[in-house]
Amino acid sequence: MESYYIWTVGCQMNKADSERMESALGQMGLGPTDAPHDADVIVLNSCVVRESAEDRVIGMLTSLKPVKQKDPNKVVALMGCMVGPQTKTLQKRYPYVDAFMQPQQFGQLLEIVGERIGVDPEGCVGPLTANAGVATYIPIIHGCDKFCAFCIIPYRRGREESRPVDEIVHEARMLARRGVKEITLLGQNVDSYGHDLPGSVDLGNLLSAVNEVEELERVRFLTSHPYDMSDHIIDTIAQLDKVCEHVNLPFQAGDDQVLTNMRRGYSNDDYRAIVEKIRKRIPNVSLATDLIVGFSGETEPQFQRTLEMVRDIRFDKVHSAAYSTRPGTIAARMMDDDVPHEEKKRRLNAIDTLQESVSAEINLALQGTTQEILVEGQKRGRWFGRTRNDKLVYFDDEINRSGEMVKVRIEQAGSWSLQGALTV
């Protein structure tokens, strides 16, 4: 049997795309393998949102050159956000790659594989779904219309396109019947879901529909945009029993001028008002955010406003990054990347140090409490799962607990995870 290897870097949307590629290759009769040199088909799913991610992709691509030279019959494919509408530059730089595919466009590789094994992809490949694990992802909207100055996503994933509610609910029901207990609805901006569909449909309506899938235990969603976080969405989260009380709401910068330069569409005060509304209407909600330090022109006083935001709001999680210019973006065309590298590192360290302290204090308050955990699997011999608030919890037990909803008493709390013991 022919085998495949898929390597993925980047966001949850990339992970969902890789799972759908696995679904297609599996339907064609290929099986997975754990190492690229053992595979007949090698697929790299790329990310270029950060320079560090792009460097990892380049490193992996370079490492495959001798593998391809040793066995020219291997099929090497590059997919994801590194691949834009024009691929001539990539083809010239990596002539040993057989297929270059933009996000969600799997056809080129499937045709190559079909010719190799003598099957017609259109005749054997049906609906593409996520892996049926305990928890998995369902993309609900592709692309983004925001065109933030720093972001390459609209140029690589295209404009927003929502999937119909019925189609998503059908996929959720099918996955639930295969044993999935938790789904995360995915989009670059899930809060704008439905604006391109007939009628008055939004994320709140979709959450309500998915909440009715009987076999599901939990529903999550990623990632929100402050500009589109409506009262209806907030109230729906508060009212539905399966929708977890966790919101990932990137603010990116704390200074109004920097936010304007980023083309984010809201101010510091706007963001704080949204957070206040969320916390008032959704009891026990946890908050995560994304932020960038060292964006073009950011001064030290402007950075201090970002630091103040982290200190004041007290997020449960902060995903921070130093700004790196992405070719083709508005910032790359119109702004100077003028904050020195060492200064970016200093600012990033200040954010991370502060957030580590905040997270430790928040998690310490959970010590001694009993939390409901959906067990996702094992890591290094210990069972792990998450609370409804997206807190990672580890515990020990000799019985296979995968997929179970269990009660765990929290005995030790750190900045990034909780340790506990199963309760009877």
N, C-alpha and C positions, 0 to 999 in steps of 0.2 A: 504494500500500500504506500502511495506517495505521502510525504509528510510535509508539514509547514511549521514555521517558527515566526511568531509575531512579537516584535519589540516595540514598546509604547512609552513615550515620554509626554508630559504635559497634563492638560486638564482632564476632568472627568468626561468631557465630551469626546476627547480622544480615546479614553478607555472604552466608552460606549461604541465608538466607531470600530475599534479593534475587535470587540466582541461580535459585532455584526459581520466583520470580515471573517472571523472564525466560523460563524454560522454558515456563511456562504461556502467556504472551503470544506467544511464538514459535510454539507449537503452534496458536494461534488465527490465525496469519498476520501478526502484527505484526513490524516490524523495529526495531532499536535506532537511536537518534540520539544525538548528543553534547551537545545543548543543549536545555534545557527549552522554550524558545520555538519550537523546531522540531518538538516532539513533539505528537502528538494525545492521548497518555495520559502524564501525569506522575505518578510515584510517589515519595513521600518515605518512606524507611525510617528510623524515628526511634529515638533512644536517650535515656533520662533517668537513667541510672545516675549520671552526674555533671551538675552544674549547667551546666558549660561545654558539654557535649554538647546539653543541652536548649536552651540559648541559640542554638546553631547551627541547630537544627531550627526554632525560632521565627523566626530571621532568614530562613531559606530559605522558610518558609511565607509570611511577610510579603512577600517579594519576588515571590511568585507571584500575589498579588492583582491587580496591574495586568495581568499576562499573561492571567489568566482574564477580567478585565473587557474586555480588547481582543478576545478570542476566546472567547465563552461556550461554544462547542462543545468546547473542550478539556476532557478529564477529568482532574481533580486528585484524588489519593488520598493519604491518610496511613496508614501502617502502622507496626507495631513497638511498642516499649514505652511510647511516649507515650499510646497508645490503651488505656484500661482498659475494664472491663466496661460502664461508663456513659460515654456520649459526648456527653451534652447540653451540657456546658460547652464542649467542643471545637467542637461544631456552632454554638453561639452565638458563639464567638470567631472562628471561621473559616467563615462561612456559604458561602463560595465553594468549599469542599472538597466533592467529590461522594461520597467514600467514606472511612470510618474503619474500619480493620481491625486487630484484635489480632494478635499474632505468629502466623504459620502459618495464619491464617484469611483466605484469598485470595478466597473465594467472592463477596463483595459486588462487588468490582471486576470479576471475570470475568463476572458477570451483566450489569453495566453495559456492558462492552465487547462482550459477545455481542449485546445488544440493538442496539448502535450499528452493528455490522457484519453483523448478521443470521445469527449462528451460535449453536448451543447448546453452551456450554462443556462440559457433561457428555458430549457426543458427540464432541468433538474434542480434549479435554485428557486425556492419559494420565498416566503416572507423572512426577512432577516431580523433576528431577535437577540437580546442580551443573553448571557450565560445564566442558566437557572440555578444560581447559588442562593444563599439565604437572603442576601441583599444585592440589588442590582440597579442599573440605570435605564431610564427610558427618555430619549431625546424628545422634546415636545415642540421646540422651535429652533430652526437652524439660522445661522447668520446673525447680523446685528446692523441696526440702522443708526446707531448713535454717533459713530465716527469721532470718538474721543481722539484728541491730538496725538496721544502716545501709542494708540492701539492699531495693530495690523489686522485684527480679526475680520473687519468688514471687507477688506481687500482679498482675503483668502477664503473666507466662508460665505461671502456674499451677503445680500440683503436678507432681512427677516422673512421667514416663511414658516407659518404655524401648521402643525399637523392637525387634522380634524379630531374633535373630541372622541367620536365613536371609535376611531382607529386606535387612539391611545388607550382607551378603556378596554378595547378588545385585547390589545397586547398585554396590558396589566392583568387581565383575567386569565389569559393563556399562561403567563409566567407564574401566577399564583397557583394555578392547577398543577404546575410542574414543581412546586415546592418553595417558590419565592415568598418570603414573609414581609419584605420591606422593599419598596421602590423609591428611587429618587428621580423626580422629574427634572430634566436637564435643559438648559439653554444658556447661551451667552447672556441673555437678559430674559429670564422667565417671566418677569412682571409685565413684559409687553406682549405676552402670549395672547393670541386671538384677535389682535387689532386688524389683521388681514383676512379674517374669516367672516362669513355672512352672519348677520345678527349681532347682538350685544354679548359677545363671549370674551371672558377674560380668565386669568389664572384661577380666580375664585370659583368660577363655574367648573373648570376642569378639576380642581381639587375636590369639589363636591361630588362630581361624577365618579372619580377614582375611589373616593372614600366609601362608595357603595359596593366595591368589589369584596365579596364576603370573605374570601380566603386570605386576604391581605391583613397584616397586623399593623403596619406603619407606612406612612407616606411622608417623604421629604421633598425639598425642591431647592435647586441651585441654578444660577446665581441671580440675586435681585439687583435692581438699579433704583437708587433713591428717587429718581424723577418719576418712575412709574409705580411706586409702592402706594397703591390706592387704599382708601378706607374699606372698600369692598374686599380686597385681598386680605387686609389685616383682620377684619371681622370674621372672614371665613376661616382663617387659620385658628382663631380663638374658639370657633364653634364646633369644628369637626373633631371627632374623637380619635381618628387615626393619624391626623396630620400632626407631626411633631412640633413642639414649641422651640423651634430653632430657626433663626433667620440670618443668612449671610448677606450683609448689606455693605458693599465696598464704599468707602468715602474718599479714598485715594489721596487727599490732601486736606489740611485744616485751614489753609489760608484762602480767602475769597479770590484774590487775584490769581493765585496758582490754579484754583478750580476753574476760573474763567479761561486761563491759558490752556488748560486741559480740555475745555469744551464739555464740562460735566453737566451743566444745566441747573445747578443748585448752589446754595451758599452754605457756609458753616452753620448759620442759624437754621436754615431750612433742614439740614441733616439732623441737627439736634432735636428739632421739633418732631421729625418723623420717628426718631428713636423714643422720644417721650411718649408719643402716641402708641407705638408698638408695645412698650412696657406697661402702659396703662391698660390696654385692651387685652393683652395676652399674658395672664399671670404665669410667673415662673419661666418666662422666655429666656433663652440664651442667645447671645449675639456674637457673630463673627464678622470680620471685615477684612478688606484688602487695602493696602496703602503703598504709595510710591514715595521714596525720598530722593532728593536731588534732581527733580524735574527741571527742565530748562529755565534758568533764571531764578530758581528758588534761593532766597536769601536765608541767613540764619534766623532772623525774626520770623520769617514765614514758616520755616521748619518748626520753630518752637510752638506754633499754633497747631501743627500736626501732633506734636508731643503732648500738648495740652488736651487735645481731643481724646487721645488714648488714655490719658490720666483721668479725665473727667467722666467719660462714658463707661469705662471699665468693661471692655469687651471680654468675652470668654476666650476668644481666639483672635489673633491678628496675623494675617499673612502679609508680610512686608517684603519689599524688594527695592533695590537701588535702580534708578532709572537707567535704561540703556536704549540708545536710539535704534529704532526699527526702520530700515530703509523702506520708503514708500509712504510712510505715515505723514500726517500734517506737520507734526513736530519736526520730523527729519527734513522736510522741505522748507519750513519757514522759521525754525528756531535753532538756536545754538545750544549744543550740549555743553554748557559752560561751568557746571559744578565739578570740581576736581574729583577724581576717583577716590582719593584718600578721604576727602570730606564726605562723600557718599557713604563710604564704609563707616565713618564715625557716626553719622546720623542713623544709619541702619542699626548699628550696635546700640545706640541710645534707645531706639524704639524697642529692640528685642529685649534689652535688659529690663526696661520698664514693664513690658508686657509679661515677661517671665514672672516678675514679682506680683503683678495683678492676677495672673492666672493661678498662681500658687495660693493667693489669699482666697480667691473665689472657690477653688477646689477644696481648700482646707475646711470650708464651711460644710462640706458634704461628708466629712469624716464622722463616722458614727451613725450615719443615716443608712437606710435600706433603699436600694434603687432597683427598678425593674430593668433588666438587661435582655436584649435580644442577642443571643449567642451566634456569632458569625463564623467562628472556627477556632483554630489553634495557632499560636505563634510560640516557637521555642518551648513547646510542651505545655503551655498554659492556655486555657480557654479565654477568649476575648469577645467583647461585644460593646454596644453603646447604649447609653441612656437615651431617653427621648430628647434630652438637651444636647445630644451629640458628644457626651463625655465618654472617652475610651476607658473601659474597665477590664482588668485582668483578674482571674481567679483560678483556683485549682480544683479539679474533681476527676475521679477515675472513670466516671460514666461519660459516654459520648453525649454532649449537650448541644451539639450543633443544631441550630434552627429552633431551639427552645426559648421560651420566655421565662427567665428565672429571676429570683430575688437575691440580691447580693448586698451584704452589709459592708460598707466601705471602711476599711481599717487603716489605709494609708493613702494620702493624697499628695501628688506632685503637680508640677506645672503642666505636664503634658498628658498624664494618665492617672487613673485611680487603681488601687489594689484592694481586693476584698475577699470575702469568704461567702460561699453559698449558704443561704439560710433554708431551714426546713419549712 
